[in-house]
Amino acid sequence: MALDSKVPKGPIKDKWTDYKNHIDLVNPANKRHIDVIVVGTGLAGGSAAATLAELGYNVKAFAYQDSPRRAHSIAAQGGINAAKNYQGDGDSTYRLFYDTVKGGDYRSREANVYRLAEVSANIIDQCVAQGVPFARDYGGLLDNRSFGGVLVSRTFYAKGQTGQQLLLGAYSAMNRQIARGKIEMFNRHEMLDVVIVDGKARGIIARNLITGEIERHSAHAVVVGSGGYGNVYFLSTNAMGSNATAAWKIHKKGAYFANPCYTQIHPTCIPRSGDYQSKLTLMSESLRNDGRIWVPKNMEDVMAIREGRKKPTELSEDERDYYLERRYPAFGNLVPRDVASRAAKERCDAGYGVNATGEAVYLDFASAFERYGKEQAKIHNIENPSPAKIKELGQAIVEAKYGNLFQMYEKIIDQNPYETPMMIYPAVHYTMGGVWVDYNLMTTIPGCYCIGEANFSDHGANRLGASALMQGLADGYFVLPYTIGDYLSADIRTGKIPTDSKEFDEAEKEVTERIDFFMNNKGTKSVDYFHKKLGKIMWDKVGMSRNAEGLTEAMAEIKAIRAEFWKDIYIPGTANEMNPELEKAGRVADFLELGELFAKDALMREESCGGHFREESAELDGPQKGEAKRNDEDFAFVAAWEYKGEPGDAVLHKEELEFKDIELKQRSYK
Amino acid sequence: MNLTLKIWRQKDSKAKGQMVDYKVTDISEHMSFLEMMDVLNEQLVNSGEEPVAFDHDCREGICGMCSMYINGEAHGPDRGVTTCQLHMRMFNDGDTITIEPFRAAAFPVIKDLVVDRMAFERIQQAGGYISVNTSGNTQDANSIPISKHAADEAMDAATCIGCGACVASCKNSSAMLFVGAKVSQYALLPQGQVEAADRVQNMVAQMDLEGFGNCTNTGACEVECPKGISLENIARMNREYLSATLKG
């Protein structure tokens, strides 16, 4: 099947408006007869469920947690971008569009990104109307901060809990519709397959995670907003339950999976400490507004610090290497995430890491304390303030901005970051790749949509900070509710989709057989045993930098683990009860397939772009020496993979990317 | 460190539960409490026993899913953290740790340490929202200035993660801190004023219907709340409720 992105004709700034003016609509009376299933209730799924219900559709929403409010969007800290230009610093829809395409290293679809930038301002209006308590200045207007990879302040925030507040906003909109009966909410339910009738997505098979019951749910369309697949690495900043099962199931039933190798390794996470570690914790990128990143210049100091003979605060300014400021003077500590992560890895690989594992760099707020302290002293008319007073005043400002993050750091590491610099190291955070969708956010299965992090569409090969929240809400509040109407307008006479068809029988049988297999297999190893093994291969060979040899090995090794998994997995308990091991087994089984496709995609892409760094493709000389080298001639396409039984046999379909409104350039932050 | 764990085991909502003793060894002080539970569960699975079911998800203190009652305190002995952020350095080698589910009539046990908090969902559905459609046709976000003070206070109330520690800690199993936080968030913002009276009455009515107890100003909820939600929110809810009922 040839890929048709269905991007509307016309100038980029008119595409979305023209499109909305010409699509088919469903009249309000008919919407009452149309059912939509939404899987996942984070920012994308939650906002979509609420909006579809408000429009009049009957929505069934599914979450594996006990409430939509617990979806992992809640953990997003820093903020949400919007081209409001409230700061008057030259922001515009075009500039947000440009920054996002450039930040994505020219591997995203222009028309989708422009639309995202276009609706971004509306998101803020919407959220304020819902009672989201964004940060404000003393005049009562909304405050902004800066994020990496841009030169304007366009990020709206609610302390370090922006994702929480936005999700609670979407959740409140859902609650209003649940109360009206327009959303039927299925908490503690997991989608285990999609049901396709006459070529269209018409329902799902779900498991009730409390009783173990397998349920059939039908609808006229299925929307998957189940998040990313970062947990393929075992250790990531994702929630423990975050999984790719819904996305992978639709892939196996015909939805192409795009650019799986584009993964974001976030530069500012708390370093790992031991083998028992179950997850990694992010420290918001917003900290890079005020924190400066460094390692010691001299190896003797590195050793002294590791052995506890010296403290980082004892090093003078000229004994420190502020390597981001040195290498990227224009953007300094605010370079995009992929660049910052690789730079940290480069220093640590060279032996300059500052903790026992050699995998940590400093994030230092001392100069921010001083800068803010002096400013405050002036404001409060304190003459000749002592250095201690300046620090105290400065710390109060930093605490107001990032207090919860500092507290979180202290609880985990047991060190006071007001007194000693934080230690950070990159960790897997977000996946730009995902299910391929067209301009309508429809997958290659008619009637099956994919939104938010689960799809591939807007971030190219690297996502800029504060853009995930923007995309999730844009898809759910403002894009999908329009585009899905165009499809559903053909279904006004279809009537309820029966669940007693042979298609439902077959899908349920497949699900039940797999569960039975797990319960009856007399293996000896736990799910985590396999998950950790997979994660180690992914991190070592498909991590921050990749090469052909490692990727080829990774594919073979993952395949071998998969074979071992299906032979030796052991699940305690029964299928007819709450059984967390059984839940994990299904998810890890899918990761074991996805991981191999991921490595295959990375192997195919013989260029470096965004989060995907191929060692064979780096600049060899000139001012950009050592930086990633993109190859637009051969790789300016979306890689959409078609499932063919084994991940290794997946067939590549290319969607060529056209750049009409932005010139393709080397992405320089120097 | 080596520890003895006394854990509540209960097969399902109908079964009769009991405390069961387990031993774990070589626990690092840098582990989180849930990572210690992972070690126990891995141990149980490897010996063919059923692992202890417990709720958890984000493991960074924000989703509100984790919910254990540890040594008689919701989320354990540390302050300002959820169980997932409680670290083993709070305990000593040789300790015996008692781990129970959150207990309240309105939070029935589903299995082991997992409880059903759907009552919270129904309270939110009764009025925990502003009735505005997600149409995108709202007015510009800066058209209504909101004082920084009010916005910050609304934010403090809005940081509630809905974990239920307040209910579990209260001798009356009262949910007033949880409900008060939501009522306050909207009461403090101009957007929430329009339906403020209906909201507080509906949410309180649902809260009573769910079987939560009343507030007797003990303040345990505030102490145990991992997000430091203030008792002031209960006072504000009471004022809102009073003025709403007086208005009729």
Contacts between the chains, C-beta under 8 A, distances in Angstrom:
chain1	res1	chain2	res2	distance
A	47	B	134	6.6
A	50	B	134	5.7
A	51	B	134	4.6
A	54	B	133	5.1
A	54	B	134	6.1
A	54	B	135	7.7
A	65	B	57	6.0
A	65	B	63	7.3
A	65	B	65	6.1
A	66	B	55	6.9
A	66	B	65	6.9
A	66	B	116	7.6
A	66	B	117	6.0
A	66	B	118	7.5
A	67	B	117	7.2
A	67	B	120	7.3
A	67	B	121	5.7
A	67	B	162	6.9
A	69	B	63	7.9
A	69	B	64	7.0
A	69	B	162	5.9
A	70	B	57	5.9
A	70	B	58	7.6
A	70	B	63	4.4
A	70	B	64	6.1
A	70	B	65	5.1
A	71	B	63	7.9
A	72	B	57	7.3
A	72	B	58	6.1
A	72	B	63	7.1
A	74	B	58	6.8
A	74	B	62	5.4
A	74	B	63	5.3
A	75	B	58	4.9
A	75	B	60	5.8
A	75	B	62	5.1
A	75	B	63	6.8
A	84	B	141	7.3
A	84	B	142	8.0
A	86	B	142	6.4
A	119	B	136	7.2
A	122	B	136	4.4
A	122	B	138	8.0
A	124	B	141	4.5
A	125	B	136	7.4
A	125	B	138	4.6
A	125	B	139	6.7
A	125	B	140	6.0
A	125	B	141	4.7
A	126	B	134	6.0
A	126	B	135	7.9
A	126	B	136	6.0
A	126	B	138	5.7
A	127	B	141	7.7
A	128	B	138	7.5
A	128	B	141	4.2
A	128	B	144	7.9
A	128	B	191	7.1
A	129	B	130	7.0
A	129	B	132	4.7
A	129	B	138	4.1
A	129	B	139	7.5
A	129	B	191	6.0
A	130	B	129	7.5
A	130	B	130	5.5
A	130	B	132	6.1
A	130	B	134	7.9
A	130	B	191	7.4
A	131	B	130	4.8
A	131	B	154	7.7
A	131	B	185	6.6
A	131	B	186	5.4
A	131	B	189	5.3
A	131	B	191	4.9
A	131	B	192	5.4
A	133	B	151	5.4
A	133	B	152	7.9
A	133	B	154	4.2
A	133	B	155	4.1
A	133	B	158	5.3
A	133	B	185	6.7
A	133	B	189	6.8
A	134	B	141	7.9
A	134	B	151	7.3
A	135	B	151	7.2
A	135	B	155	7.6
A	136	B	145	7.9
A	136	B	146	6.0
A	136	B	147	7.8
A	136	B	148	5.0
A	136	B	151	4.5
A	136	B	152	8.0
A	137	B	148	6.6
A	138	B	148	5.3
A	139	B	145	6.4
A	140	B	145	2.9
A	140	B	146	5.2
A	140	B	147	5.5
A	140	B	148	6.7
A	140	B	151	7.8
A	141	B	142	5.1
A	141	B	145	5.8
A	142	B	141	5.9
A	142	B	142	5.9
A	158	B	155	5.9
A	158	B	158	7.7
A	159	B	155	6.3
A	159	B	159	7.8
A	161	B	62	7.0
A	161	B	159	6.2
A	164	B	62	5.8
A	164	B	159	7.2
A	164	B	161	7.6
A	165	B	155	7.5
A	165	B	158	6.1
A	168	B	158	6.6
A	171	B	124	7.5
A	172	B	124	7.3
A	172	B	128	5.8
A	172	B	129	3.6
A	172	B	130	7.0
A	173	B	129	6.5
A	173	B	134	5.6
A	175	B	121	7.7
A	175	B	124	4.8
A	175	B	125	4.5
A	175	B	128	5.8
A	175	B	129	5.4
A	176	B	125	7.8
A	176	B	129	4.5
A	176	B	131	6.4
A	178	B	121	8.0
A	178	B	125	5.1
A	179	B	125	4.3
A	179	B	126	6.9
A	185	B	121	7.7
A	187	B	118	7.4
A	187	B	121	7.5
A	210	B	110	5.8
A	210	B	111	8.0
A	237	B	60	7.9
A	239	B	57	4.4
A	239	B	58	4.5
A	239	B	59	7.0
A	239	B	63	6.5
A	240	B	56	6.0
A	240	B	57	5.6
A	240	B	58	7.7
A	240	B	59	5.9
A	241	B	57	5.1
A	273	B	30	5.2
A	274	B	28	5.9
A	274	B	30	6.3
A	274	B	31	7.5
A	276	B	28	6.5
A	276	B	31	5.5
A	276	B	35	5.2
A	276	B	38	7.1
A	276	B	39	6.4
A	277	B	35	6.9
A	278	B	32	7.5
A	278	B	34	6.9
A	278	B	35	5.2
A	278	B	38	5.7
A	278	B	59	6.4
A	279	B	59	4.8
A	279	B	60	7.6
A	281	B	59	7.7
A	281	B	60	5.0
A	282	B	60	7.5
A	407	B	80	6.7
A	408	B	60	7.1
A	408	B	61	6.7
A	408	B	85	7.2
A	411	B	78	7.5
A	411	B	80	7.8
A	411	B	81	5.7
A	411	B	85	5.3
A	411	B	87	6.9
A	412	B	32	7.9
A	412	B	85	7.1
A	412	B	87	7.2
A	414	B	30	7.9
A	414	B	87	7.4
A	414	B	89	6.4
A	477	B	134	4.9
A	477	B	136	6.6
A	478	B	136	5.4
A	526	B	42	6.0
A	526	B	45	4.5
A	526	B	46	6.5
A	528	B	38	7.7
A	528	B	42	6.4
A	570	B	45	7.0
A	570	B	48	7.9
A	572	B	44	7.6
A	572	B	45	5.8
A	572	B	48	6.6
A	572	B	49	6.6
A	572	B	50	4.9
A	572	B	51	6.6
A	573	B	50	4.9
A	577	B	11	7.4
A	577	B	12	6.2
A	577	B	111	7.1
A	578	B	12	7.5
A	578	B	53	5.7
A	578	B	110	6.3
A	578	B	111	4.6
A	578	B	114	6.7
A	580	B	51	7.0
A	580	B	53	5.9
A	581	B	45	6.6
A	581	B	51	6.4
